Amino acid sequence: MPGSPDPVLGDWLLTHAVAVAAAVATVGVVYATRARSARGSLTPALLGGGYALATLAVWTVARLVTDAFPSELVADPLTAAGLLGFSFLLLAGFVVVAALLFARRGLVAPLVGLFGVTELVWWAFLHVRGETDPLGMFLLVGPALLVLLLVAAGVEYAGRWVRRRFVRDGGRSAS
């Protein structure tokens, strides 16, 4: 179909499997480093930077291997640097936010959100030759996904607060 992106790995199921494996690995590393993340911000920052580099590397390699690098980026290196820099900060932000909220507040919703974002982004980045490049779409959708992750964390935090405040002694109300 015209405009449909092609999976770089040749198969839709394999593309999903790789994206899910990346999401499981990302969430697993954030979970495994929760004690270090609770003590300081360096570990989440390093995890976020590594995640962003790996994710952008997947996007770059997929385009280089298939000779599908967006011509706009090649023509204007300053725009390319800005696009990649903003994408790096946004991708790292997902991991940093999820790691800190999980380690310091015990919130699970950010980990679920991180899993979903990772699966979606890796799946999209492993596709080439669509109507628009997924990195360009990520610039529009990524901030909304980060806000959604924060809203989910806020809802979980509020729900826990309400439960602690109004529900005591195994489910009986405080009244």
ChimeraX commands (.cxc) that place a marker at each C-alpha (Angstrom):
marker #1 position 0.00,0.00,0.00 radius 0.5
marker #1 position 1.40,3.44,-0.88 radius 0.5
marker #1 position 2.71,5.33,2.11 radius 0.5
marker #1 position 2.92,2.26,4.35 radius 0.5
marker #1 position 6.30,1.88,6.00 radius 0.5
marker #1 position 8.31,-1.28,5.44 radius 0.5
marker #1 position 9.69,-3.22,8.40 radius 0.5
marker #1 position 13.49,-3.16,8.27 radius 0.5
marker #1 position 13.70,-6.64,9.74 radius 0.5
marker #1 position 11.46,-7.95,6.95 radius 0.5
marker #1 position 8.63,-9.20,9.14 radius 0.5
marker #1 position 6.03,-7.42,11.26 radius 0.5
marker #1 position 6.06,-10.08,13.96 radius 0.5
marker #1 position 9.86,-10.02,14.27 radius 0.5
marker #1 position 9.75,-6.22,14.48 radius 0.5
marker #1 position 7.25,-6.43,17.34 radius 0.5
marker #1 position 9.34,-9.11,19.06 radius 0.5
marker #1 position 12.46,-6.93,18.94 radius 0.5
marker #1 position 10.51,-3.90,20.18 radius 0.5
marker #1 position 9.02,-5.89,23.07 radius 0.5
marker #1 position 12.45,-7.30,23.97 radius 0.5
marker #1 position 13.84,-3.77,24.06 radius 0.5
marker #1 position 10.94,-2.65,26.27 radius 0.5
marker #1 position 11.37,-5.59,28.66 radius 0.5
marker #1 position 15.12,-4.95,28.87 radius 0.5
marker #1 position 14.61,-1.23,29.51 radius 0.5
marker #1 position 12.06,-1.74,32.26 radius 0.5
marker #1 position 14.16,-4.57,33.72 radius 0.5
marker #1 position 17.23,-2.36,33.99 radius 0.5
marker #1 position 15.22,0.46,35.58 radius 0.5
marker #1 position 13.74,-2.05,38.05 radius 0.5
marker #1 position 17.13,-3.60,38.84 radius 0.5
marker #1 position 18.73,-0.22,39.56 radius 0.5
marker #1 position 15.91,1.13,41.74 radius 0.5
marker #1 position 18.06,1.24,44.91 radius 0.5
marker #1 position 20.73,3.33,43.20 radius 0.5
marker #1 position 18.11,5.53,41.58 radius 0.5
marker #1 position 16.55,6.20,44.98 radius 0.5
marker #1 position 19.87,7.50,46.34 radius 0.5
marker #1 position 20.78,9.88,43.55 radius 0.5
marker #1 position 20.01,11.21,40.10 radius 0.5
marker #1 position 23.18,10.04,38.36 radius 0.5
marker #1 position 21.98,6.49,37.73 radius 0.5
marker #1 position 18.67,7.55,36.13 radius 0.5
marker #1 position 20.53,10.13,34.03 radius 0.5
marker #1 position 23.01,7.52,32.80 radius 0.5
marker #1 position 20.21,5.05,32.09 radius 0.5
marker #1 position 18.28,7.71,30.21 radius 0.5
marker #1 position 21.31,8.72,28.16 radius 0.5
marker #1 position 22.11,5.10,27.28 radius 0.5
marker #1 position 18.50,4.43,26.35 radius 0.5
marker #1 position 18.32,7.53,24.16 radius 0.5
marker #1 position 21.59,6.67,22.40 radius 0.5
marker #1 position 20.48,3.08,21.77 radius 0.5
marker #1 position 17.07,4.16,20.49 radius 0.5
marker #1 position 18.47,6.82,18.17 radius 0.5
marker #1 position 21.08,4.31,16.98 radius 0.5
marker #1 position 18.26,1.94,15.99 radius 0.5
marker #1 position 16.63,4.73,13.99 radius 0.5
marker #1 position 19.92,5.72,12.34 radius 0.5
marker #1 position 21.09,2.21,11.49 radius 0.5
marker #1 position 17.68,1.27,10.06 radius 0.5
marker #1 position 17.90,4.21,7.68 radius 0.5
marker #1 position 21.54,3.72,6.74 radius 0.5
marker #1 position 21.12,0.00,6.03 radius 0.5
marker #1 position 18.08,0.56,3.82 radius 0.5
marker #1 position 19.34,3.77,2.23 radius 0.5
marker #1 position 16.23,5.56,3.48 radius 0.5
marker #1 position 17.79,8.46,5.35 radius 0.5
marker #1 position 15.49,11.51,5.18 radius 0.5
marker #1 position 16.89,13.92,2.59 radius 0.5
marker #1 position 15.86,16.95,4.67 radius 0.5
marker #1 position 18.27,15.92,7.42 radius 0.5
marker #1 position 21.16,15.43,5.03 radius 0.5
marker #1 position 20.52,18.82,3.41 radius 0.5
marker #1 position 20.45,20.79,6.68 radius 0.5
marker #1 position 22.86,19.57,9.38 radius 0.5
marker #1 position 21.74,22.25,11.85 radius 0.5
marker #1 position 18.15,21.05,11.65 radius 0.5
marker #1 position 19.36,17.47,11.98 radius 0.5
marker #1 position 21.37,18.33,15.11 radius 0.5
marker #1 position 18.38,20.10,16.66 radius 0.5
marker #1 position 16.03,17.26,15.82 radius 0.5
marker #1 position 18.38,14.62,17.20 radius 0.5
marker #1 position 19.22,16.70,20.28 radius 0.5
marker #1 position 15.57,17.27,21.17 radius 0.5
marker #1 position 14.77,13.61,20.51 radius 0.5
marker #1 position 17.69,12.56,22.73 radius 0.5
marker #1 position 16.46,14.73,25.62 radius 0.5
marker #1 position 12.89,13.52,25.23 radius 0.5
marker #1 position 13.86,9.84,25.05 radius 0.5
marker #1 position 16.18,10.18,28.04 radius 0.5
marker #1 position 13.42,12.01,29.90 radius 0.5
marker #1 position 11.12,9.00,29.69 radius 0.5
marker #1 position 13.64,6.81,31.48 radius 0.5
marker #1 position 14.71,9.43,34.02 radius 0.5
marker #1 position 11.11,10.23,34.99 radius 0.5
marker #1 position 10.08,6.58,35.19 radius 0.5
marker #1 position 13.18,5.57,37.17 radius 0.5
marker #1 position 12.86,8.39,39.69 radius 0.5
marker #1 position 9.12,7.98,40.23 radius 0.5
marker #1 position 9.48,4.24,40.66 radius 0.5
marker #1 position 12.54,4.37,42.92 radius 0.5
marker #1 position 11.47,7.28,45.12 radius 0.5
marker #1 position 7.68,6.97,45.19 radius 0.5
marker #1 position 7.14,3.31,44.32 radius 0.5
marker #1 position 4.90,4.21,41.39 radius 0.5
marker #1 position 4.42,1.43,38.85 radius 0.5
marker #1 position 2.44,3.38,36.23 radius 0.5
marker #1 position 5.60,5.10,34.90 radius 0.5
marker #1 position 7.21,1.69,34.30 radius 0.5
marker #1 position 4.15,0.52,32.39 radius 0.5
marker #1 position 4.25,3.77,30.40 radius 0.5
marker #1 position 7.97,3.34,29.73 radius 0.5
marker #1 position 7.31,-0.17,28.45 radius 0.5
marker #1 position 4.59,1.08,26.11 radius 0.5
marker #1 position 6.62,4.03,24.84 radius 0.5
marker #1 position 9.68,1.87,24.22 radius 0.5
marker #1 position 7.71,-0.76,22.33 radius 0.5
marker #1 position 5.97,1.90,20.23 radius 0.5
marker #1 position 9.09,3.93,19.46 radius 0.5
marker #1 position 11.31,0.95,18.63 radius 0.5
marker #1 position 8.58,-0.57,16.48 radius 0.5
marker #1 position 8.16,2.71,14.60 radius 0.5
marker #1 position 11.91,3.35,14.28 radius 0.5
marker #1 position 12.33,-0.11,12.74 radius 0.5
marker #1 position 10.12,0.94,9.81 radius 0.5
marker #1 position 11.27,2.91,6.78 radius 0.5
marker #1 position 9.81,4.57,3.68 radius 0.5
marker #1 position 6.46,5.67,5.06 radius 0.5
marker #1 position 4.71,8.93,4.30 radius 0.5
marker #1 position 6.53,10.58,7.20 radius 0.5
marker #1 position 9.61,9.59,9.13 radius 0.5
marker #1 position 8.83,8.26,12.63 radius 0.5
marker #1 position 11.44,10.53,14.24 radius 0.5
marker #1 position 9.56,13.55,12.92 radius 0.5
marker #1 position 6.30,12.13,14.23 radius 0.5
marker #1 position 7.96,11.44,17.58 radius 0.5
marker #1 position 8.66,15.16,17.92 radius 0.5
marker #1 position 4.91,15.74,17.88 radius 0.5
marker #1 position 3.73,12.66,19.75 radius 0.5
marker #1 position 6.65,12.27,22.19 radius 0.5
marker #1 position 5.86,15.25,24.44 radius 0.5
marker #1 position 2.22,14.12,24.61 radius 0.5
marker #1 position 3.36,10.63,25.62 radius 0.5
marker #1 position 5.58,12.09,28.34 radius 0.5
marker #1 position 2.65,14.13,29.67 radius 0.5
marker #1 position 0.49,11.00,29.55 radius 0.5
marker #1 position 3.12,9.10,31.55 radius 0.5
marker #1 position 3.14,11.89,34.16 radius 0.5
marker #1 position -0.68,11.95,34.31 radius 0.5
marker #1 position -0.76,8.18,34.85 radius 0.5
marker #1 position 1.78,8.57,37.65 radius 0.5
marker #1 position -0.30,11.34,39.17 radius 0.5
marker #1 position -3.44,9.22,39.05 radius 0.5
marker #1 position -1.63,6.32,40.70 radius 0.5
marker #1 position -0.18,8.62,43.37 radius 0.5
marker #1 position -3.60,10.18,44.06 radius 0.5
marker #1 position -5.22,6.75,44.23 radius 0.5
marker #1 position -2.65,5.57,46.74 radius 0.5
marker #1 position -3.10,8.74,48.79 radius 0.5
marker #1 position -6.88,8.30,48.85 radius 0.5
marker #1 position -6.48,4.67,49.83 radius 0.5
marker #1 position -4.07,5.52,52.67 radius 0.5
marker #1 position -6.21,8.42,53.83 radius 0.5
marker #1 position -9.67,6.88,53.73 radius 0.5
marker #1 position -9.23,3.13,53.80 radius 0.5
marker #1 position -7.74,1.53,56.88 radius 0.5
marker #1 position -7.74,-1.82,58.64 radius 0.5
marker #1 position -8.05,-4.12,55.66 radius 0.5
marker #1 position -10.68,-2.33,53.64 radius 0.5
marker #1 position -12.92,-0.75,56.28 radius 0.5
marker #1 position -13.50,2.94,55.90 radius 0.5
marker #1 position -12.25,5.47,58.45 radius 0.5
marker #1 position -15.80,6.52,59.40 radius 0.5
marker link #1:1,2 radius 0.2
marker link #1:2,3 radius 0.2
marker link #1:3,4 radius 0.2
marker link #1:4,5 radius 0.2
marker link #1:5,6 radius 0.2
marker link #1:6,7 radius 0.2
marker link #1:7,8 radius 0.2
marker link #1:8,9 radius 0.2
marker link #1:9,10 radius 0.2
marker link #1:10,11 radius 0.2
marker link #1:11,12 radius 0.2
marker link #1:12,13 radius 0.2
marker link #1:13,14 radius 0.2
marker link #1:14,15 radius 0.2
marker link #1:15,16 radius 0.2
marker link #1:16,17 radius 0.2
marker link #1:17,18 radius 0.2
marker link #1:18,19 radius 0.2
marker link #1:19,20 radius 0.2
marker link #1:20,21 radius 0.2
marker link #1:21,22 radius 0.2
marker link #1:22,23 radius 0.2
marker link #1:23,24 radius 0.2
marker link #1:24,25 radius 0.2
marker link #1:25,26 radius 0.2
marker link #1:26,27 radius 0.2
marker link #1:27,28 radius 0.2
marker link #1:28,29 radius 0.2
marker link #1:29,30 radius 0.2
marker link #1:30,31 radius 0.2
marker link #1:31,32 radius 0.2
marker link #1:32,33 radius 0.2
marker link #1:33,34 radius 0.2
marker link #1:34,35 radius 0.2
marker link #1:35,36 radius 0.2
marker link #1:36,37 radius 0.2
marker link #1:37,38 radius 0.2
marker link #1:38,39 radius 0.2
marker link #1:39,40 radius 0.2
marker link #1:40,41 radius 0.2
marker link #1:41,42 radius 0.2
marker link #1:42,43 radius 0.2
marker link #1:43,44 radius 0.2
marker link #1:44,45 radius 0.2
marker link #1:45,46 radius 0.2
marker link #1:46,47 radius 0.2
marker link #1:47,48 radius 0.2
marker link #1:48,49 radius 0.2
marker link #1:49,50 radius 0.2
marker link #1:50,51 radius 0.2
marker link #1:51,52 radius 0.2
marker link #1:52,53 radius 0.2
marker link #1:53,54 radius 0.2
marker link #1:54,55 radius 0.2
marker link #1:55,56 radius 0.2
marker link #1:56,57 radius 0.2
marker link #1:57,58 radius 0.2
marker link #1:58,59 radius 0.2
marker link #1:59,60 radius 0.2
marker link #1:60,61 radius 0.2
marker link #1:61,62 radius 0.2
marker link #1:62,63 radius 0.2
marker link #1:63,64 radius 0.2
marker link #1:64,65 radius 0.2
marker link #1:65,66 radius 0.2
marker link #1:66,67 radius 0.2
marker link #1:67,68 radius 0.2
marker link #1:68,69 radius 0.2
marker link #1:69,70 radius 0.2
marker link #1:70,71 radius 0.2
marker link #1:71,72 radius 0.2
marker link #1:72,73 radius 0.2
marker link #1:73,74 radius 0.2
marker link #1:74,75 radius 0.2
marker link #1:75,76 radius 0.2
marker link #1:76,77 radius 0.2
marker link #1:77,78 radius 0.2
marker link #1:78,79 radius 0.2
marker link #1:79,80 radius 0.2
marker link #1:80,81 radius 0.2
marker link #1:81,82 radius 0.2
marker link #1:82,83 radius 0.2
marker link #1:83,84 radius 0.2
marker link #1:84,85 radius 0.2
marker link #1:85,86 radius 0.2
marker link #1:86,87 radius 0.2
marker link #1:87,88 radius 0.2
marker link #1:88,89 radius 0.2
marker link #1:89,90 radius 0.2
marker link #1:90,91 radius 0.2
marker link #1:91,92 radius 0.2
marker link #1:92,93 radius 0.2
marker link #1:93,94 radius 0.2
marker link #1:94,95 radius 0.2
marker link #1:95,96 radius 0.2
marker link #1:96,97 radius 0.2
marker link #1:97,98 radius 0.2
marker link #1:98,99 radius 0.2
marker link #1:99,100 radius 0.2
marker link #1:100,101 radius 0.2
marker link #1:101,102 radius 0.2
marker link #1:102,103 radius 0.2
marker link #1:103,104 radius 0.2
marker link #1:104,105 radius 0.2
marker link #1:105,106 radius 0.2
marker link #1:106,107 radius 0.2
marker link #1:107,108 radius 0.2
marker link #1:108,109 radius 0.2
marker link #1:109,110 radius 0.2
marker link #1:110,111 radius 0.2
marker link #1:111,112 radius 0.2
marker link #1:112,113 radius 0.2
marker link #1:113,114 radius 0.2
marker link #1:114,115 radius 0.2
marker link #1:115,116 radius 0.2
marker link #1:116,117 radius 0.2
marker link #1:117,118 radius 0.2
marker link #1:118,119 radius 0.2
marker link #1:119,120 radius 0.2
marker link #1:120,121 radius 0.2
marker link #1:121,122 radius 0.2
marker link #1:122,123 radius 0.2
marker link #1:123,124 radius 0.2
marker link #1:124,125 radius 0.2
marker link #1:125,126 radius 0.2
marker link #1:126,127 radius 0.2
marker link #1:127,128 radius 0.2
marker link #1:128,129 radius 0.2
marker link #1:129,130 radius 0.2
marker link #1:130,131 radius 0.2
marker link #1:131,132 radius 0.2
marker link #1:132,133 radius 0.2
marker link #1:133,134 radius 0.2
marker link #1:134,135 radius 0.2
marker link #1:135,136 radius 0.2
marker link #1:136,137 radius 0.2
marker link #1:137,138 radius 0.2
marker link #1:138,139 radius 0.2
marker link #1:139,140 radius 0.2
marker link #1:140,141 radius 0.2
marker link #1:141,142 radius 0.2
marker link #1:142,143 radius 0.2
marker link #1:143,144 radius 0.2
marker link #1:144,145 radius 0.2
marker link #1:145,146 radius 0.2
marker link #1:146,147 radius 0.2
marker link #1:147,148 radius 0.2
marker link #1:148,149 radius 0.2
marker link #1:149,150 radius 0.2
marker link #1:150,151 radius 0.2
marker link #1:151,152 radius 0.2
marker link #1:152,153 radius 0.2
marker link #1:153,154 radius 0.2
marker link #1:154,155 radius 0.2
marker link #1:155,156 radius 0.2
marker link #1:156,157 radius 0.2
marker link #1:157,158 radius 0.2
marker link #1:158,159 radius 0.2
marker link #1:159,160 radius 0.2
marker link #1:160,161 radius 0.2
marker link #1:161,162 radius 0.2
marker link #1:162,163 radius 0.2
marker link #1:163,164 radius 0.2
marker link #1:164,165 radius 0.2
marker link #1:165,166 radius 0.2
marker link #1:166,167 radius 0.2
marker link #1:167,168 radius 0.2
marker link #1:168,169 radius 0.2
marker link #1:169,170 radius 0.2
marker link #1:170,171 radius 0.2
marker link #1:171,172 radius 0.2
marker link #1:172,173 radius 0.2
marker link #1:173,174 radius 0.2
marker link #1:174,175 radius 0.2
view
